[in-house]
Amino acid sequence: MLKRRMAMDLNKKSMKKIRELIVFTAILVVALWKFDTVLEGAKNIWGILFPFVLGGAIAFVINVPMSFLEKKIFGKTKDGNKVGEKLARPISLLLTIILAVGVIALVMFGVIPQLTRTMGSLMISIANFVPQMQNWIREFSHNNQDIMKLVNQVQFNQDQAIKWGISILGSGAGNMMNTTMSAVGSIVSGFATFFIAFSFACYILFQKEKLHVQIRKVFFAFIPKQKAEAFLKICSLTYQTFANFLTGQCVEAVILGSMFVVTLSILKMPYALLIGTLIAFTALIPIFGAFIGCAVGCFLIFMVNPKQAILFIIVFLILQQIEGNLIYPHVVGGSVGLPSIWVLAAVTIGGNLMGIVGMLIFIPLVSVLYTIFRKFVYLRLKEKNIKQVTKTVVEEYTAEEIAAMGKNIKKNRE
């Protein structure tokens, strides 16, 4: 009787798996057969869901500084204080929004005007630099006729450059006038999308504890307990990794940008605030970001004073070493938990697939996958009673250690 029951259970499980496989195959065949229709439907669904996905992303970004402010400012006052509990979240959210608006205002009113003045002075610098370059090449080449013919062809006419810029703006304005209604429609649609996303983000932030409990209930209601616990652990690990990475990168970028502003101001180099801000923003991109800011900053300084451009490169290399060896390990530290080679691989793959956004997303994403895979490897080794693996030796657990681990597992289950 027992064997028959076991055989029937096995048959039921096998039939269930076969049915699932048939359904999956049928869906896959229909999707491939009507690929254009499926793709169009997916685009329509994404258009509907996009404001809510954007709202979730905004909530995630805002939650990091909001939770920090809520903990630091209202951490003690919330205990047993109903008024403090009600006001802590709205005030923390308001302070976070004010901080974000302040950063945007600083960029708009502090950096953009300087950038505008820089573009004007850059035209003059280029016009002055071309004759100097021709003189340097003339002296270096000892008036070689072939080289001088090429050099003399290099000319920069400031008036022509301005006319060229005006013509581009004029054609752009003409195109804009031709598509005014579509532009207005896009702007209105963009504002509507952002309003829905921001409203959804605020709802998530105000109700995050309640939503967390509801999501857990749904998972435990429809998924086996072990699988639900494992999936929720992965979600928690993903959130912590992304939050730590975002916090570390932002703090590190602010410190690096401030170091450049102060140092360049002390050395009386041009465009100190502009270059420092640019390096701070580009430093958000891991590994390559600061070098992009360095290249632009070096070009701007080179147009004013080539000798100072060389000094700027030296300053950049020194500050980059200080940041990489002293600041980054303490600020970001092991928050990502990835070896350097995997960080480089994540940045490269993410950049090729999704550009700058991919560079930012793929490092914490690969870190999560790396952590899960590492835990899976350790679990497999423990199942095989392997304690340690070195270059030459595979050390196994003793019988006493295996018995002790068995007791600990029983205690944890109880």
N, C-alpha and C positions, 0 to 999 in steps of 0.2 A: 504493500500500500504506500509506504514512504517513497519507494523508488518511482511509483507511478505519479505521485504528487510532484516530486522533483522534476520528472520528465514533463509533466503538464505545465509547471511553472516555466521551465526552460523553453517549451514550445510557445507559450504566451509571450515571453520576452522576445523570442526570435521573430514571431509574427509582428509584434509591435515595432521592432527595428526595421523589418522589411517594409511595413506600411509607411513608416517615416521616410525610408530611403526612396520609395516609389513616389511619395508626395513631393519630396525635395527634387527628385529628377524631373518630375512633370513641371514643377514651377520653373526650374532652370531651363528646360526645353522651350517653354512658352516665352520666357524672358528673352532668350536668344533669338527666337523666331520673330517676335514683335519687339526687337531691341529699340527701334526708334520711338515706338509708342511708350515703352517702359521708361526710356530716357526722358521723354517729354513729361510723363507723369511724375518722375522723380524731381524734375526741375520745378514743376508746379507745387509739389509737396514741400520742397526746400524753400520756395518763395513764401509759403504760408508759415513754415516753422522758423525762418531766418530771424524775425524779430525776437522770438523767444530764445533761440540759441545765442543771439547777440546779448540779450538780457542776462542769460546765464553767465556769459563771459564777463560782462560788466560787473555782475554781482561777485564773481570770483576775484576780480582785480580789486574792487573796492573793499571786499571783506578783509583783505590782508591788513591794510592800515586801520580800518575801522575796528577790527578786533583788538589790535594793539592799543589804540586810543581808549577803547572801552575798558580794557583790562587795566591800563595804567592810571586812568583818571577816575573810573568808577568801580574799580575792583573791590575796594573795601566798603564803599558807601552802599553798594547793592545788597549786602548781607542784612537781611531783616528789615530793609527799608523799601516799602512798596513804591514810594514816589521815585526813589533812586532807580529802582528796576525799570519803571516805565519810561523815565527820561534818559537813561543811559544810552540806549540804542539810537533814538532820534538825534540826540546831541552829538554822539560819536559819528553818525552818518553825515550830519550837517558840517561838522569840523573837517571830515574827509573831503567832502565836496568843495568846501572853501579852500582847502589846501590844493586840490587839483586845479581849481579855477585860478588860484594864485600862481601856480607854476605856468599855466597857459598864458596868463596875463604878463608874467615876467618875460616869456619868450616873445610875445606879440609886441610889447611896448619897450622891451629892453634890447632884444636881439635883432628883430626885423628892421627897426630903423637904422641900426648900425650896419646891417647887411645891405640896406639900400644905399647908404653912404659909401660902403665898401665897393659896391658895383660901379659907382660913379668914379671913385678914385682909382679903381682898377683899370678903367679905360685910359686914364692919364698915365698910370704906371706902365701899362703895356706900350703906349705910344712913346714914352721915354726910354723904355727898355730895349726896343728894337734897334735904335741907333747904337746904343752901348754894346749890344750883342754883336752887331756888325763890326764895330771897332775891335772887340776882343778877338773875333775870328780873323780879321784882317792882320792883327799883330801875330796871332798864333800861326797862321798859314803863310806868313811872310809874303803877302800880296799875290798868292797863287791865283792865276787868271781864271781857271776853271771853277775853283771854289768861290771866288769873288762874284762870278756871274750868278751862281746860285744864291749867294747871300744877298746880293743887291735886288734880287727878285722878291725878297721878303719885305713887305711893306705893311704898315698898319695906318689906316686913315680913320681917325676918330669920328669925323663927320659921317663917313660912309657906314661905320659901325652903328652910329646912332640912327641913321636912316634905315639901315637893315633891321634894327630892333623895332623901330616905329612901324615899318612895313609888316613885320611879323605880328605885332600887336593889332595893326589895322586889319590884316586878313583874319586874325583870330576874332576881332570884334565883329567883322562882317559875318563870319560863320556863326558867331553867337547870336547876332540879330536874325539870321536866317532860321535859327533853331530856337528862338526865344520860348515858344510855347513848350517844346519838349524839355528845355532847360528848366523852366519854371515847374513843369510837372515832376521832373527828377528831384528838384529841391524840395518840393512839397512832400513827395513820396519819401525822401530821405528823412525829413523832419518827423513825419508820421511814424516811420520805422523806428527812429531813435526814441521818440516819445513812448511808443509801446514797449521797446526794449528797456528803457530806463525805468518805466513804471513796473515792469515785471521784475527787474533787478531789485528795486526797493521792496517789493512784496517778498521776494526770496530772502532778503537781508533781515526784514522785520520778523519773518516767520521761519527762520532757518532751523531752529530747534524742533518746532512742530513738524516741519516738512521732513526733517531727518528721521523722526520717529515713524511718520506715515510711510516713508519709503522702505524702512526696515520691516514694517508690518506687511507690506505688499510682497517683498522678497521672501519672507518666511512663510507667507500664505501660499505661494504658488511654486516655490522652489524647495527641494529637500534642504534640511537644516544645515548639513555640512557644506553643501555647495553655496548656500546663501551666505554663510559665515565667511567662506573663502573669498567670495566675490566682494563682499563688503570690506574685508581686509584689504583687498587690492584697490578698491575705491579710496579707502582711507590713506593708503600708501601713496596713491597717485596725487591726491589732494595735498598731502604734506610735502611731497617732493616738488610739485609745481609752486606751492606757496613759498617754500624755503628758497627755491631758485629765483622766483620773482623778487622777493625781498632782498636777497643777497645781491642780485644784479643791479637793482635800483640804488641801493646804498653804496655799492662799489662804484657805480657810474658817477654819483654825486661827489664822492670823495675824490675820484680821479679828475673830474672836471674842475673842482675847486682848487686842487693842487696846481693844475695848469694855469688857471686864471691868476692865482697868487704869484706863481713863479714867473710867468710872462710879464706880469705887471711890475715885479721887482726888477726884472732885466730890461724894462722899458721897450718891450717888443710891441709892434702894432697888432691891432685886432685881438687883444688878450681875452676880452669877454666873449667875443664871437667864437674864437678858436676853442676856448675852454668849454663853452656850451656845446659846440659841435662835437668835440671829443666825448663829452658826457653822454650825449644822445647816441653816438655811434658805438660807445663802449657797452651799450646794452646788448649789442651783438657779440657773442662770445668769440674769443680768439682773434678774429679778423677786424672787429669793429673799430677799435682804437687806431689801428693802422690806416683805416680809411680817413678818419678825422685828421690824422697826422699828415697824410698826403695832401689834403685840401689846405690845411693850415700852412704847410711848407710852401705850397704854391702862392698863397696870399702874401706871405712874408717875403718870398723870393722876388715878387714883383716890386716890393718896396726897397728891400735891402738884401742882396744875395748872401752877404756874410752872416747876417742874422738868421737866414734860413738854415745855414749849416749849424749855427749854434742851437737853433730850435730842434733840429734832428737829434743833436747830442742830449739836449734837455729831455726830449721825448723818450729816448732810450733809457736814460737814468730813471726818470719817473716811472716808466713802464716796468723796469726791474724792481723798483721799490713796491709798486702796486702788486706785481705778480708774486713776489716772494714774501712780502710782509702783510699787505692789506688784504689781498684776495683770500689767502688761506684762513685768516681770522674772520673776515666778514662773511664770505660764502662758505669757506671751510669744506667739510664733508657733506654739506646739505644735499648735493647732487649724488655723491657716492659713486662717481664714475672714474675709472682710470683715464689718463690723458688721451690715450690712443682712441678710446671710445668716444670721448668728447669731440675729438677732431673728426671722427667718422660721422657722428651725429650731426655736426655742423655742416659737413660737406653734403651728406645725403639730404638733410632738411633744406639746405640752400638750393640744391638742384631741383627738388620737387616743388617747394613752395616759396622760394625766395627768402627774404629777411624773416618773415613770419615763421617759416620752416626752421630757420636757424634757432629761433627762440623756443619753439615748441619741442623740437626733436631731442634736445639735451635732456630735459626732465622725462620725456616719454621713453627714451632709450634707457634712462636710469631706472625707471620703473620695471621695464622688461628685464634689464640686467639683474636687478634685485630679486625678481620673481624666479628667474632662471637659476640664480645662485642658490636660492633657498631650495629649489627643486633638486639641484645637484647634491646639496648636503643631505637632503632627505633620502635620496636614492643611495648615497654612500652609507647612511645610517642603517637603511634596510638591509644592506649587504654586510653590516657589521664592520665597516671600514672606518677607522678613526681618523687616520691622517695619510695623505699621499704626498711624498716628496719626489725628488728627481730619481732616486734609486730604491726607495723603500716604500712598501705599502703596509702601514701599521693597522692591525685589527683590534677591536675591543676584546677585552678579556671576559671570561664567563661571569666574574663578579660585577664588572661594569654593565654587562647586558642585563643581569638580574636587577641591578639598581635602577637602570633606565626603565625596566618593566614596572617596577614598583612606583616610580614617579608618574608614569603614564596612567596607572590605575588610580592614584591619588587625584590626578587632574580630572579624570573622568567622573570621580565621585564628587 
